[in-house]
């Protein structure tokens, strides 16, 4: 808003615009964060079944592990952490963090 007013040769500063907007009850919209879209849900392809639901129960401990990968935005780039959990004990048995997916997935 300040820049728009200054472009029209109205000399105002941020503090004055903030105060005047507050006095009349106007609230500016905040800029939304960038969100990465990784899942295309509008498709007619089959969705993979959850194999843990259809497989038989394990006979011994440490027979089933689950893995997950995610991404985190940093100031300069992205980080890709992934982990492997034992399903029965929920203990973390593997962890990897890298700046590319090439090294994380190996």
C-alpha positions as CSV (number, residue, x, y, z in Angstrom):
1,X,0.0,0.0,0.0
2,X,2.8,2.4,0.8
3,X,4.5,1.8,-2.5
4,X,1.1,2.4,-4.4
5,X,0.6,5.7,-2.6
6,X,4.2,6.8,-3.2
7,X,3.8,5.9,-6.9
8,X,0.9,8.4,-7.0
9,X,3.2,11.1,-5.4
10,X,1.5,10.9,-2.0
11,X,4.4,11.2,0.5
12,X,3.7,8.8,3.3
13,X,5.8,6.3,5.3
14,X,5.1,2.8,6.6
15,X,4.4,4.0,10.1
16,X,1.8,6.5,9.0
17,X,0.0,4.0,6.8
18,X,0.1,1.4,9.6
19,X,-1.4,3.9,12.0
20,X,-4.2,5.1,9.7
21,X,-5.1,1.6,8.7
22,X,-5.3,0.6,12.4
23,X,-7.6,3.6,13.1
24,X,-10.1,2.6,10.5
25,X,-9.8,-1.1,11.1
26,X,-8.2,-2.1,7.8
27,X,-6.0,-5.2,7.9
28,X,-3.6,-6.0,5.1
29,X,-3.3,-9.5,3.7
30,X,-0.1,-11.4,4.5
31,X,1.9,-13.1,1.8
32,X,1.3,-16.9,1.8
33,X,4.2,-19.3,2.2
34,X,5.4,-21.2,-0.8
35,X,4.0,-24.7,-0.7
36,X,5.5,-27.5,-2.8
37,X,2.9,-29.7,-4.4
38,X,4.2,-33.3,-4.7
39,X,1.0,-35.3,-5.0
40,X,-1.2,-35.1,-8.1
41,X,-4.5,-36.3,-6.7
42,X,-6.6,-35.4,-9.8
43,X,-5.8,-38.4,-11.9
44,X,-7.5,-41.6,-12.9
45,X,-4.5,-43.9,-12.2
46,X,-4.8,-46.6,-9.6
47,X,-3.6,-45.8,-6.1
48,X,-1.1,-48.3,-4.6
49,X,-2.5,-50.5,-2.0
50,X,-1.2,-50.5,1.6
51,X,0.8,-53.7,1.7
52,X,1.1,-53.7,5.5
53,X,-2.7,-54.1,5.7
54,X,-2.9,-57.1,3.4
55,X,0.2,-59.0,4.4
56,X,0.0,-61.7,7.1
57,X,1.1,-60.8,10.7
58,X,4.8,-61.3,11.3
59,X,5.8,-64.4,13.2
60,X,8.9,-62.8,14.8
61,X,10.1,-59.3,15.8
62,X,12.1,-57.3,13.3
63,X,10.5,-58.8,10.2
64,X,8.7,-55.7,9.0
65,X,10.3,-52.2,8.5
66,X,8.7,-49.1,7.2
67,X,10.4,-46.1,5.6
68,X,9.5,-42.5,4.9
69,X,11.0,-39.6,3.1
70,X,10.1,-35.9,3.4
71,X,11.6,-32.5,2.4
72,X,12.4,-29.4,4.3
73,X,13.1,-26.0,2.9
74,X,16.2,-24.2,4.2
75,X,17.5,-20.7,3.5
76,X,19.5,-21.8,0.5
77,X,18.0,-25.0,-0.8
78,X,16.1,-28.2,0.2
79,X,17.0,-31.0,2.5
80,X,15.6,-34.5,2.1
81,X,15.6,-36.6,5.3
82,X,14.5,-40.2,5.3
83,X,14.3,-42.8,7.9
84,X,13.6,-46.5,8.5
85,X,11.6,-47.8,11.5
86,X,11.0,-51.3,12.8
87,X,7.3,-51.7,12.8
88,X,7.0,-53.7,16.0
89,X,9.4,-51.7,18.2
90,X,9.1,-48.3,16.4
91,X,12.8,-47.9,16.8
92,X,14.7,-45.9,14.2
93,X,17.2,-48.2,12.5
94,X,18.2,-46.0,9.6
95,X,18.5,-42.3,8.9
96,X,19.8,-40.3,6.0
97,X,19.8,-36.6,5.2
98,X,21.1,-35.1,2.0
99,X,20.6,-32.1,-0.3
100,X,19.6,-34.3,-3.3
101,X,17.3,-37.3,-3.7
102,X,20.0,-39.2,-5.5
103,X,22.0,-39.9,-2.4
104,X,19.1,-40.4,0.0
105,X,17.4,-43.1,-2.0
106,X,20.5,-45.4,-2.3
